[in-house]
């Protein structure tokens, strides 16, 4: 099954996609977080035949919720209601830092790369549970 990963932000949303077997995550694109975001994600889901969406859980490292946590949860519920495929959360702490390691020297991380980190963590956990 193919998965779509999301790094949700107040201004931008990073998108990543897995291979068809759900083994590897790849950055796809960054879209603006505006009124058309869910429709744009739905289009990608249909084009790529995605079976589930994984969105980063934005809680602080100590597990405490913050403002972006409630926004992320509301967005996840909207996605599930609108697109009608399962939406799961995955721990996202330090995903931006990890994504920055792969950015060209002198450039900030890409939100799509952070989405790929979030998605790959989920896929790795999923495959460990299957073993």
N, CA, C and O atoms as CSV, one atom per row, in Angstrom:
chain,resi,resn,atom,element,x,y,z
A,1,UNK,N,N,0.852,-1.183,0.000
A,1,UNK,CA,C,0.000,0.000,0.000
A,1,UNK,C,C,0.891,1.238,0.000
A,1,UNK,O,O,1.950,1.253,0.627
A,2,UNK,N,N,0.463,2.242,-0.690
A,2,UNK,CA,C,1.179,3.517,-0.741
A,2,UNK,C,C,0.645,4.437,0.357
A,2,UNK,O,O,-0.558,4.484,0.616
A,3,UNK,N,N,1.566,5.169,0.999
A,3,UNK,CA,C,1.231,6.094,2.078
A,3,UNK,C,C,1.620,7.508,1.689
A,3,UNK,O,O,2.533,7.724,0.892
A,4,UNK,N,N,0.905,8.474,2.271
A,4,UNK,CA,C,1.233,9.886,2.096
A,4,UNK,C,C,1.572,10.455,3.467
A,4,UNK,O,O,0.816,10.278,4.422
A,5,UNK,N,N,2.708,11.136,3.561
A,5,UNK,CA,C,3.133,11.736,4.817
A,5,UNK,C,C,2.955,13.237,4.795
A,5,UNK,O,O,3.118,13.871,3.752
A,6,UNK,N,N,2.623,13.810,5.937
A,6,UNK,CA,C,2.387,15.252,6.040
A,6,UNK,C,C,3.159,15.834,7.216
A,6,UNK,O,O,3.095,15.326,8.336
A,7,UNK,N,N,3.891,16.911,6.938
A,7,UNK,CA,C,4.481,17.758,7.978
A,7,UNK,C,C,3.638,19.025,7.984
A,7,UNK,O,O,3.812,19.901,7.136
A,8,UNK,N,N,2.722,19.118,8.950
A,8,UNK,CA,C,1.764,20.224,9.000
A,8,UNK,C,C,2.396,21.450,9.647
A,8,UNK,O,O,3.016,21.363,10.707
A,9,UNK,N,N,2.227,22.591,8.991
A,9,UNK,CA,C,2.678,23.856,9.550
A,9,UNK,C,C,1.629,24.925,9.327
A,9,UNK,O,O,0.766,24.782,8.461
A,10,UNK,N,N,1.698,25.987,10.097
A,10,UNK,CA,C,0.709,27.061,10.004
A,10,UNK,C,C,0.719,27.728,8.629
A,10,UNK,O,O,-0.324,28.172,8.150
A,11,UNK,N,N,1.885,27.802,7.994
A,11,UNK,CA,C,1.991,28.460,6.685
A,11,UNK,C,C,2.156,27.482,5.532
A,11,UNK,O,O,1.650,27.714,4.434
A,12,UNK,N,N,2.868,26.385,5.786
A,12,UNK,CA,C,3.163,25.427,4.720
A,12,UNK,C,C,2.914,24.001,5.203
A,12,UNK,O,O,2.959,23.711,6.398
A,13,UNK,N,N,2.649,23.119,4.235
A,13,UNK,CA,C,2.445,21.701,4.517
A,13,UNK,C,C,3.395,20.910,3.631
A,13,UNK,O,O,3.321,20.980,2.404
A,14,UNK,N,N,4.286,20.159,4.265
A,14,UNK,CA,C,5.192,19.294,3.513
A,14,UNK,C,C,4.499,17.984,3.193
A,14,UNK,O,O,3.791,17.420,4.027
A,15,UNK,N,N,4.711,17.506,1.970
A,15,UNK,CA,C,4.081,16.270,1.505
A,15,UNK,C,C,5.170,15.282,1.088
A,15,UNK,O,O,6.115,15.644,0.386
A,16,UNK,N,N,5.029,14.041,1.526
A,16,UNK,CA,C,5.917,12.956,1.107
A,16,UNK,C,C,5.048,11.786,0.672
A,16,UNK,O,O,3.880,11.692,1.046
A,17,UNK,N,N,5.629,10.904,-0.116
A,17,UNK,CA,C,4.893,9.750,-0.620
A,17,UNK,C,C,5.781,8.519,-0.486
A,17,UNK,O,O,7.002,8.614,-0.610
A,18,UNK,N,N,5.180,7.384,-0.238
A,18,UNK,CA,C,5.964,6.149,-0.160
A,18,UNK,C,C,5.947,5.446,-1.511
A,18,UNK,O,O,5.166,5.782,-2.400
A,19,UNK,N,N,6.829,4.466,-1.637
A,19,UNK,CA,C,6.767,3.604,-2.803
A,19,UNK,C,C,5.510,2.733,-2.681
A,19,UNK,O,O,4.832,2.754,-1.654
A,20,UNK,N,N,5.209,1.974,-3.729
A,20,UNK,CA,C,3.981,1.184,-3.744
A,20,UNK,C,C,3.931,0.125,-2.650
A,20,UNK,O,O,2.849,-0.247,-2.195
A,21,UNK,N,N,5.094,-0.364,-2.224
A,21,UNK,CA,C,5.134,-1.397,-1.190
A,21,UNK,C,C,5.136,-0.820,0.219
A,21,UNK,O,O,5.105,-1.568,1.197
A,22,UNK,N,N,5.173,0.503,0.328
A,22,UNK,CA,C,5.166,1.129,1.643
A,22,UNK,C,C,6.451,0.914,2.416
A,22,UNK,O,O,6.437,0.827,3.644
A,23,UNK,N,N,7.571,0.829,1.696
A,23,UNK,CA,C,8.850,0.606,2.356
A,23,UNK,C,C,9.699,1.848,2.515
A,23,UNK,O,O,10.420,1.996,3.502
A,24,UNK,N,N,9.613,2.752,1.530
A,24,UNK,CA,C,10.482,3.923,1.516
A,24,UNK,C,C,9.681,5.192,1.265
A,24,UNK,O,O,8.750,5.209,0.459
A,25,UNK,N,N,10.060,6.257,1.971
A,25,UNK,CA,C,9.382,7.552,1.841
A,25,UNK,C,C,10.243,8.509,1.030
A,25,UNK,O,O,11.467,8.519,1.157
A,26,UNK,N,N,9.590,9.312,0.195
A,26,UNK,CA,C,10.276,10.281,-0.653
A,26,UNK,C,C,9.589,11.638,-0.544
A,26,UNK,O,O,8.361,11.711,-0.582
A,27,UNK,N,N,10.368,12.719,-0.409
A,27,UNK,CA,C,9.753,14.052,-0.413
A,27,UNK,C,C,9.036,14.277,-1.738
A,27,UNK,O,O,9.535,13.868,-2.787
A,28,UNK,N,N,7.891,14.913,-1.704
A,28,UNK,CA,C,7.161,15.183,-2.948
A,28,UNK,C,C,7.064,16.672,-3.224
A,28,UNK,O,O,7.544,17.140,-4.257
A,29,UNK,N,N,6.452,17.423,-2.320
A,29,UNK,CA,C,6.293,18.859,-2.546
A,29,UNK,C,C,5.867,19.544,-1.255
A,29,UNK,O,O,5.491,18.897,-0.278
A,30,UNK,N,N,5.937,20.849,-1.279
A,30,UNK,CA,C,5.434,21.674,-0.184
A,30,UNK,C,C,4.326,22.542,-0.751
A,30,UNK,O,O,4.492,23.183,-1.789
A,31,UNK,N,N,3.188,22.557,-0.058
A,31,UNK,CA,C,2.052,23.346,-0.526
A,31,UNK,C,C,1.709,24.400,0.524
A,31,UNK,O,O,1.998,24.217,1.706
A,32,UNK,N,N,1.094,25.501,0.094
A,32,UNK,CA,C,0.671,26.491,1.087
A,32,UNK,C,C,-0.471,25.938,1.939
A,32,UNK,O,O,-1.314,25.185,1.451
A,33,UNK,N,N,-0.489,26.314,3.197
A,33,UNK,CA,C,-1.585,25.921,4.077
A,33,UNK,C,C,-2.679,26.979,3.927
A,33,UNK,O,O,-2.743,27.951,4.679
A,34,UNK,N,N,-3.522,26.757,2.945
A,34,UNK,CA,C,-4.610,27.691,2.672
A,34,UNK,C,C,-5.902,26.916,2.432
A,34,UNK,O,O,-5.962,25.709,2.668
A,35,UNK,N,N,-6.917,27.602,1.971
A,35,UNK,CA,C,-8.239,26.990,1.779
A,35,UNK,C,C,-8.238,25.823,0.798
A,35,UNK,O,O,-9.141,24.988,0.840
A,36,UNK,N,N,-7.244,25.747,-0.084
A,36,UNK,CA,C,-7.217,24.687,-1.092
A,36,UNK,C,C,-6.352,23.491,-0.689
A,36,UNK,O,O,-6.225,22.546,-1.467
A,37,UNK,N,N,-5.760,23.509,0.494
A,37,UNK,CA,C,-4.806,22.461,0.887
A,37,UNK,C,C,-5.430,21.063,0.866
A,37,UNK,O,O,-4.830,20.132,0.328
A,38,UNK,N,N,-6.602,20.905,1.433
A,38,UNK,CA,C,-7.218,19.575,1.480
A,38,UNK,C,C,-7.546,19.084,0.077
A,38,UNK,O,O,-7.351,17.905,-0.222
A,39,UNK,N,N,-8.037,19.961,-0.784
A,39,UNK,CA,C,-8.321,19.559,-2.166
A,39,UNK,C,C,-7.045,19.146,-2.896
A,39,UNK,O,O,-7.055,18.188,-3.669
A,40,UNK,N,N,-5.958,19.860,-2.656
A,40,UNK,CA,C,-4.681,19.517,-3.297
A,40,UNK,C,C,-4.183,18.162,-2.805
A,40,UNK,O,O,-3.678,17.358,-3.589
A,41,UNK,N,N,-4.326,17.916,-1.513
A,41,UNK,CA,C,-3.906,16.628,-0.962
A,41,UNK,C,C,-4.792,15.511,-1.505
A,41,UNK,O,O,-4.298,14.431,-1.829
A,42,UNK,N,N,-6.088,15.761,-1.608
A,42,UNK,CA,C,-6.996,14.753,-2.164
A,42,UNK,C,C,-6.603,14.398,-3.597
A,42,UNK,O,O,-6.665,13.230,-3.981
A,43,UNK,N,N,-6.206,15.372,-4.375
A,43,UNK,CA,C,-5.782,15.127,-5.758
A,43,UNK,C,C,-4.558,14.208,-5.787
A,43,UNK,O,O,-4.490,13.285,-6.599
A,44,UNK,N,N,-3.595,14.463,-4.901
A,44,UNK,CA,C,-2.400,13.614,-4.826
A,44,UNK,C,C,-2.788,12.202,-4.400
A,44,UNK,O,O,-2.297,11.225,-4.965
A,45,UNK,N,N,-3.668,12.092,-3.405
A,45,UNK,CA,C,-4.123,10.786,-2.920
A,45,UNK,C,C,-4.729,9.980,-4.064
A,45,UNK,O,O,-4.454,8.787,-4.198
A,46,UNK,N,N,-5.539,10.616,-4.875
A,46,UNK,CA,C,-6.172,9.915,-6.000
A,46,UNK,C,C,-5.161,9.567,-7.083
A,46,UNK,O,O,-5.173,8.450,-7.600
A,47,UNK,N,N,-4.281,10.513,-7.437
A,47,UNK,CA,C,-3.269,10.265,-8.474
A,47,UNK,C,C,-2.351,9.108,-8.104
A,47,UNK,O,O,-2.025,8.268,-8.942
A,48,UNK,N,N,-1.940,9.075,-6.847
A,48,UNK,CA,C,-0.949,8.096,-6.395
A,48,UNK,C,C,-1.576,6.835,-5.792
A,48,UNK,O,O,-0.859,5.919,-5.387
A,49,UNK,N,N,-2.904,6.787,-5.732
A,49,UNK,CA,C,-3.627,5.664,-5.145
A,49,UNK,C,C,-3.144,5.363,-3.720
A,49,UNK,O,O,-2.756,4.240,-3.397
A,50,UNK,N,N,-3.181,6.390,-2.896
A,50,UNK,CA,C,-2.734,6.306,-1.506
A,50,UNK,C,C,-3.792,5.598,-0.664
A,50,UNK,O,O,-4.988,5.844,-0.823
A,51,UNK,N,N,-3.345,4.719,0.233
A,51,UNK,CA,C,-4.269,3.980,1.086
A,51,UNK,C,C,-4.419,4.546,2.483
A,51,UNK,O,O,-5.401,4.259,3.166
A,52,UNK,N,N,-3.441,5.361,2.923
A,52,UNK,CA,C,-3.509,5.958,4.263
A,52,UNK,C,C,-2.621,7.196,4.306
A,52,UNK,O,O,-1.634,7.305,3.579
A,53,UNK,N,N,-2.997,8.118,5.174
A,53,UNK,CA,C,-2.245,9.357,5.372
A,53,UNK,C,C,-1.631,9.323,6.767
A,53,UNK,O,O,-2.278,8.937,7.740
A,54,UNK,N,N,-0.363,9.739,6.841
A,54,UNK,CA,C,0.347,9.813,8.112
A,54,UNK,C,C,0.700,11.275,8.340
A,54,UNK,O,O,1.395,11.881,7.524
A,55,UNK,N,N,0.230,11.841,9.436
A,55,UNK,CA,C,0.495,13.253,9.736
A,55,UNK,C,C,1.314,13.334,11.026
A,55,UNK,O,O,1.058,12.608,11.987
A,56,UNK,N,N,2.286,14.217,11.028
A,56,UNK,CA,C,3.156,14.355,12.191
A,56,UNK,C,C,2.408,14.830,13.423
A,56,UNK,O,O,1.634,15.786,13.362
A,57,UNK,N,N,2.643,14.158,14.540
A,57,UNK,CA,C,2.078,14.550,15.832
A,57,UNK,C,C,2.990,15.617,16.416
A,57,UNK,O,O,4.141,15.340,16.757
A,58,UNK,N,N,2.477,16.832,16.531
A,58,UNK,CA,C,3.298,17.995,16.869
A,58,UNK,C,C,3.462,18.243,18.361
A,58,UNK,O,O,3.843,19.344,18.756
A,59,UNK,N,N,3.187,17.258,19.195
A,59,UNK,CA,C,3.389,17.458,20.637
A,59,UNK,C,C,4.862,17.736,20.915
A,59,UNK,O,O,5.746,17.323,20.164
A,60,UNK,N,N,5.097,18.435,21.997
A,60,UNK,CA,C,6.474,18.696,22.420
A,60,UNK,C,C,7.155,17.373,22.767
A,60,UNK,O,O,6.486,16.359,22.966
A,61,UNK,N,N,8.467,17.387,22.838
A,61,UNK,CA,C,9.225,16.177,23.133
A,61,UNK,C,C,8.760,15.521,24.430
A,61,UNK,O,O,8.781,14.295,24.546
A,62,UNK,N,N,8.341,16.323,25.400
A,62,UNK,CA,C,7.869,15.780,26.683
A,62,UNK,C,C,6.405,15.336,26.638
A,62,UNK,O,O,5.846,14.946,27.663
A,63,UNK,N,N,5.777,15.393,25.449
A,63,UNK,CA,C,4.401,14.936,25.284
A,63,UNK,C,C,3.337,15.986,25.516
A,63,UNK,O,O,2.146,15.703,25.386
A,64,UNK,N,N,3.753,17.201,25.860
A,64,UNK,CA,C,2.805,18.278,26.140
A,64,UNK,C,C,2.248,18.838,24.828
A,64,UNK,O,O,2.985,19.073,23.870
A,65,UNK,N,N,0.931,19.046,24.813
A,65,UNK,CA,C,0.294,19.634,23.634
A,65,UNK,C,C,0.597,21.126,23.564
A,65,UNK,O,O,0.854,21.773,24.580
A,66,UNK,N,N,0.562,21.656,22.347
A,66,UNK,CA,C,0.771,23.083,22.129
A,66,UNK,C,C,-0.251,23.571,21.107
A,66,UNK,O,O,-1.126,22.804,20.704
A,67,UNK,N,N,-0.159,24.817,20.685
A,67,UNK,CA,C,-1.150,25.369,19.757
A,67,UNK,C,C,-1.187,24.598,18.443
A,67,UNK,O,O,-2.268,24.318,17.925
A,68,UNK,N,N,-0.040,24.256,17.905
A,68,UNK,CA,C,-0.015,23.564,16.614
A,68,UNK,C,C,-0.580,22.146,16.744
A,68,UNK,O,O,-1.070,21.587,15.763
A,69,UNK,N,N,-0.515,21.559,17.948
A,69,UNK,CA,C,-1.076,20.222,18.154
A,69,UNK,C,C,-2.571,20.220,17.865
A,69,UNK,O,O,-3.057,19.350,17.142
A,70,UNK,N,N,-3.300,21.174,18.415
A,70,UNK,CA,C,-4.750,21.206,18.194
A,70,UNK,C,C,-5.075,21.525,16.740
A,70,UNK,O,O,-6.043,20.992,16.197
A,71,UNK,N,N,-4.282,22.385,16.099
A,71,UNK,CA,C,-4.493,22.684,14.676
A,71,UNK,C,C,-4.242,21.438,13.828
A,71,UNK,O,O,-4.986,21.157,12.888
A,72,UNK,N,N,-3.193,20.700,14.166
A,72,UNK,CA,C,-2.861,19.482,13.428
A,72,UNK,C,C,-3.967,18.443,13.584
A,72,UNK,O,O,-4.361,17.802,12.609
A,73,UNK,N,N,-4.466,18.275,14.797
A,73,UNK,CA,C,-5.543,17.308,15.037
A,73,UNK,C,C,-6.806,17.685,14.275
A,73,UNK,O,O,-7.479,16.813,13.725
A,74,UNK,N,N,-7.136,18.967,14.237
A,74,UNK,CA,C,-8.316,19.425,13.491
A,74,UNK,C,C,-8.124,19.185,11.995
A,74,UNK,O,O,-9.055,18.776,11.302
A,75,UNK,N,N,-6.915,19.441,11.504
A,75,UNK,CA,C,-6.619,19.221,10.088
A,75,UNK,C,C,-6.719,17.729,9.753
A,75,UNK,O,O,-7.265,17.361,8.713
A,76,UNK,N,N,-6.195,16.879,10.627
A,76,UNK,CA,C,-6.267,15.432,10.409
A,76,UNK,C,C,-7.719,14.960,10.341
A,76,UNK,O,O,-8.063,14.136,9.494
A,77,UNK,N,N,-8.565,15.472,11.222
A,77,UNK,CA,C,-9.987,15.108,11.200
A,77,UNK,C,C,-10.654,15.578,9.912
A,77,UNK,O,O,-11.472,14.861,9.335
A,78,UNK,N,N,-10.308,16.775,9.463
A,78,UNK,CA,C,-10.864,17.292,8.206
A,78,UNK,C,C,-10.432,16.431,7.025
A,78,UNK,O,O,-11.229,16.143,6.133
A,79,UNK,N,N,-9.164,16.023,7.026
A,79,UNK,CA,C,-8.670,15.147,5.954
A,79,UNK,C,C,-9.449,13.843,5.920
A,79,UNK,O,O,-9.919,13.417,4.865
A,80,UNK,N,N,-9.583,13.212,7.080
A,80,UNK,CA,C,-10.261,11.922,7.147
A,80,UNK,C,C,-11.719,12.040,6.712
A,80,UNK,O,O,-12.235,11.162,6.022
A,81,UNK,N,N,-12.374,13.110,7.110
A,81,UNK,CA,C,-13.773,13.330,6.739
A,81,UNK,C,C,-13.914,13.607,5.239
A,81,UNK,O,O,-14.823,13.085,4.593
A,82,UNK,N,N,-13.026,14.417,4.696
A,82,UNK,CA,C,-13.129,14.844,3.298
A,82,UNK,C,C,-12.629,13.769,2.325
A,82,UNK,O,O,-13.274,13.500,1.311
A,83,UNK,N,N,-11.490,13.162,2.633
A,83,UNK,CA,C,-10.865,12.234,1.687
A,83,UNK,C,C,-11.325,10.797,1.912
A,83,UNK,O,O,-11.306,9.988,0.984
A,84,UNK,N,N,-11.733,10.478,3.119
A,84,UNK,CA,C,-12.301,9.171,3.455
A,84,UNK,C,C,-11.318,8.007,3.315
A,84,UNK,O,O,-11.670,6.937,2.818
A,85,UNK,N,N,-10.080,8.235,3.762
A,85,UNK,CA,C,-9.133,7.143,3.951
A,85,UNK,C,C,-8.565,7.313,5.362
A,85,UNK,O,O,-8.657,8.399,5.935
A,86,UNK,N,N,-7.982,6.260,5.925
A,86,UNK,CA,C,-7.453,6.379,7.286
A,86,UNK,C,C,-6.364,7.448,7.399
A,86,UNK,O,O,-5.529,7.600,6.508
A,87,UNK,N,N,-6.392,8.177,8.503
A,87,UNK,CA,C,-5.371,9.172,8.822
A,87,UNK,C,C,-4.798,8.795,10.185
A,87,UNK,O,O,-5.525,8.708,11.175
A,88,UNK,N,N,-3.486,8.573,10.220
A,88,UNK,CA,C,-2.794,8.200,11.450
A,88,UNK,C,C,-1.791,9.288,11.811
A,88,UNK,O,O,-1.345,10.041,10.945
A,89,UNK,N,N,-1.439,9.367,13.081
A,89,UNK,CA,C,-0.401,10.308,13.496
A,89,UNK,C,C,0.882,9.540,13.789
A,89,UNK,O,O,0.860,8.355,14.121
A,90,UNK,N,N,1.999,10.250,13.657
A,90,UNK,CA,C,3.307,9.674,13.940
A,90,UNK,C,C,4.165,10.744,14.591
A,90,UNK,O,O,4.103,11.912,14.209
A,91,UNK,N,N,4.946,10.357,15.551
A,91,UNK,CA,C,5.793,11.286,16.291
A,91,UNK,C,C,6.656,12.070,15.320
A,91,UNK,O,O,7.308,11.490,14.452
A,92,UNK,N,N,6.662,13.397,15.467
A,92,UNK,CA,C,7.425,14.213,14.526
A,92,UNK,C,C,8.582,14.977,15.152
A,92,UNK,O,O,9.284,15.708,14.453
A,93,UNK,N,N,8.793,14.823,16.448
A,93,UNK,CA,C,9.857,15.585,17.106
A,93,UNK,C,C,11.189,15.392,16.393
A,93,UNK,O,O,11.570,14.275,16.045
A,94,UNK,N,N,11.878,16.490,16.185
A,94,UNK,CA,C,13.197,16.543,15.548
A,94,UNK,C,C,13.177,16.207,14.054
A,94,UNK,O,O,14.243,16.094,13.449
A,95,UNK,N,N,12.007,16.044,13.444
A,95,UNK,CA,C,11.974,15.719,12.010
A,95,UNK,C,C,12.579,16.837,11.170
A,95,UNK,O,O,13.246,16.566,10.171
A,96,UNK,N,N,12.356,18.090,11.561
A,96,UNK,CA,C,12.933,19.213,10.813
A,96,UNK,C,C,14.450,19.239,10.955
A,96,UNK,O,O,15.164,19.552,10.003
A,97,UNK,N,N,14.935,18.909,12.144
A,97,UNK,CA,C,16.386,18.857,12.363
A,97,UNK,C,C,16.996,17.747,11.514
A,97,UNK,O,O,18.032,17.940,10.877
A,98,UNK,N,N,16.350,16.589,11.508
A,98,UNK,CA,C,16.843,15.473,10.702
A,98,UNK,C,C,16.790,15.806,9.214
A,98,UNK,O,O,17.716,15.477,8.472
A,99,UNK,N,N,15.718,16.455,8.776
A,99,UNK,CA,C,15.592,16.839,7.368
A,99,UNK,C,C,16.670,17.843,6.980
A,99,UNK,O,O,17.164,17.815,5.853
A,100,UNK,N,N,17.040,18.729,7.904
A,100,UNK,CA,C,18.063,19.742,7.621
A,100,UNK,C,C,19.417,19.104,7.338
A,100,UNK,O,O,20.231,19.681,6.618
A,101,UNK,N,N,19.666,17.935,7.889
A,101,UNK,CA,C,20.937,17.240,7.628
A,101,UNK,C,C,21.101,16.906,6.154
A,101,UNK,O,O,22.223,16.775,5.665
A,102,UNK,N,N,19.992,16.768,5.447
A,102,UNK,CA,C,20.042,16.391,4.042
A,102,UNK,C,C,19.898,17.579,3.097
A,102,UNK,O,O,19.994,17.424,1.879
A,103,UNK,N,N,19.670,18.759,3.657
A,103,UNK,CA,C,19.514,19.964,2.830
A,103,UNK,C,C,20.880,20.393,2.299
A,103,UNK,O,O,21.897,20.178,2.958
A,104,UNK,N,N,20.907,21.000,1.106
A,104,UNK,CA,C,22.173,21.523,0.595
A,104,UNK,C,C,22.770,22.518,1.588
A,104,UNK,O,O,22.042,23.215,2.295
A,105,UNK,N,N,24.084,22.575,1.633
A,105,UNK,CA,C,24.773,23.444,2.589
A,105,UNK,C,C,24.292,24.887,2.454
A,105,UNK,O,O,24.221,25.434,1.354
A,106,UNK,N,N,23.963,25.488,3.595
A,106,UNK,CA,C,23.528,26.877,3.611
A,106,UNK,C,C,22.042,27.079,3.384
A,106,UNK,O,O,21.567,28.214,3.405
A,107,UNK,N,N,21.290,25.993,3.167
A,107,UNK,CA,C,19.845,26.122,2.945
A,107,UNK,C,C,19.084,25.517,4.110
A,107,UNK,O,O,19.557,24.602,4.785
A,108,UNK,N,N,17.889,26.055,4.327
A,108,UNK,CA,C,17.027,25.497,5.364
A,108,UNK,C,C,16.462,24.160,4.899
A,108,UNK,O,O,16.495,23.831,3.713
A,109,UNK,N,N,15.949,23.409,5.847
A,109,UNK,CA,C,15.321,22.140,5.476
A,109,UNK,C,C,14.080,22.407,4.634
A,109,UNK,O,O,13.506,23.495,4.658
A,110,UNK,N,N,13.702,21.420,3.920
A,110,UNK,CA,C,12.509,21.464,3.091
A,110,UNK,C,C,11.383,20.791,3.870
A,110,UNK,O,O,11.591,19.733,4.465
A,111,UNK,N,N,10.203,21.387,3.874
A,111,UNK,CA,C,9.073,20.795,4.598
A,111,UNK,C,C,8.713,19.419,4.049
A,111,UNK,O,O,8.266,18.550,4.797
A,112,UNK,N,N,8.905,19.217,2.747
A,112,UNK,CA,C,8.630,17.905,2.160
A,112,UNK,C,C,9.624,16.867,2.678
A,112,UNK,O,O,9.267,15.705,2.874
A,113,UNK,N,N,10.877,17.287,2.901
A,113,UNK,CA,C,11.872,16.369,3.468
A,113,UNK,C,C,11.494,15.997,4.900
A,113,UNK,O,O,11.659,14.846,5.304
A,114,UNK,N,N,10.989,16.958,5.667
A,114,UNK,CA,C,10.527,16.661,7.027
A,114,UNK,C,C,9.347,15.686,6.980
A,114,UNK,O,O,9.248,14.794,7.823
A,115,UNK,N,N,8.458,15.851,6.005
A,115,UNK,CA,C,7.334,14.922,5.840
A,115,UNK,C,C,7.849,13.519,5.530
A,115,UNK,O,O,7.293,12.530,6.006
A,116,UNK,N,N,8.916,13.435,4.730
A,116,UNK,CA,C,9.502,12.131,4.408
A,116,UNK,C,C,10.100,11.480,5.653
A,116,UNK,O,O,10.001,10.264,5.821
A,117,UNK,N,N,10.718,12.273,6.524
A,117,UNK,CA,C,11.265,11.741,7.782
A,117,UNK,C,C,10.131,11.179,8.644
A,117,UNK,O,O,10.240,10.077,9.181
A,118,UNK,N,N,9.056,11.937,8.770
A,118,UNK,CA,C,7.895,11.496,9.563
A,118,UNK,C,C,7.329,10.199,8.994
A,118,UNK,O,O,7.057,9.250,9.730
A,119,UNK,N,N,7.157,10.171,7.683
A,119,UNK,CA,C,6.585,8.993,7.031
A,119,UNK,C,C,7.516,7.791,7.157
A,119,UNK,O,O,7.056,6.682,7.427
A,120,UNK,N,N,8.815,7.995,6.968
A,120,UNK,CA,C,9.752,6.872,7.058
A,120,UNK,C,C,9.773,6.283,8.462
A,120,UNK,O,O,9.850,5.065,8.623
A,121,UNK,N,N,9.704,7.135,9.475
A,121,UNK,CA,C,9.637,6.632,10.857
A,121,UNK,C,C,8.411,5.734,11.040
A,121,UNK,O,O,8.494,4.667,11.647
A,122,UNK,N,N,7.275,6.184,10.505
A,122,UNK,CA,C,6.041,5.404,10.615
A,122,UNK,C,C,6.202,4.061,9.896
A,122,UNK,O,O,5.851,3.014,10.441
A,123,UNK,N,N,6.730,4.100,8.680
A,123,UNK,CA,C,6.897,2.874,7.899
A,123,UNK,C,C,7.847,1.906,8.599
A,123,UNK,O,O,7.594,0.702,8.636
A,124,UNK,N,N,8.938,2.432,9.153
A,124,UNK,CA,C,9.892,1.580,9.866
A,124,UNK,C,C,9.226,0.903,11.061
A,124,UNK,O,O,9.431,-0.287,11.300
A,125,UNK,N,N,8.429,1.662,11.809
A,125,UNK,CA,C,7.716,1.104,12.958
A,125,UNK,C,C,6.715,0.047,12.507
A,125,UNK,O,O,6.593,-1.007,13.131
A,126,UNK,N,N,6.011,0.328,11.439
A,126,UNK,CA,C,5.022,-0.600,10.897
A,126,UNK,C,C,5.675,-1.924,10.510
A,126,UNK,O,O,5.152,-2.995,10.819
A,127,UNK,N,N,6.809,-1.847,9.840
A,127,UNK,CA,C,7.486,-3.066,9.391
A,127,UNK,C,C,8.114,-3.838,10.554
A,127,UNK,O,O,8.180,-5.067,10.521
A,128,UNK,N,N,8.576,-3.117,11.586
A,128,UNK,CA,C,9.105,-3.804,12.778
A,128,UNK,C,C,7.990,-4.581,13.474
A,128,UNK,O,O,8.216,-5.686,13.968
A,129,UNK,N,N,6.791,-4.008,13.513
A,129,UNK,CA,C,5.657,-4.676,14.164
A,129,UNK,C,C,5.216,-5.913,13.387
A,129,UNK,O,O,4.681,-6.857,13.968
A,130,UNK,N,N,5.441,-5.907,12.064
A,130,UNK,CA,C,5.047,-7.041,11.229
A,130,UNK,C,C,6.006,-8.215,11.373
A,130,UNK,O,O,5.635,-9.356,11.097
A,131,UNK,N,N,7.241,-7.944,11.805
A,131,UNK,CA,C,8.255,-9.008,11.898
A,131,UNK,C,C,8.014,-9.938,13.049
A,131,UNK,O,O,8.781,-10.878,13.254
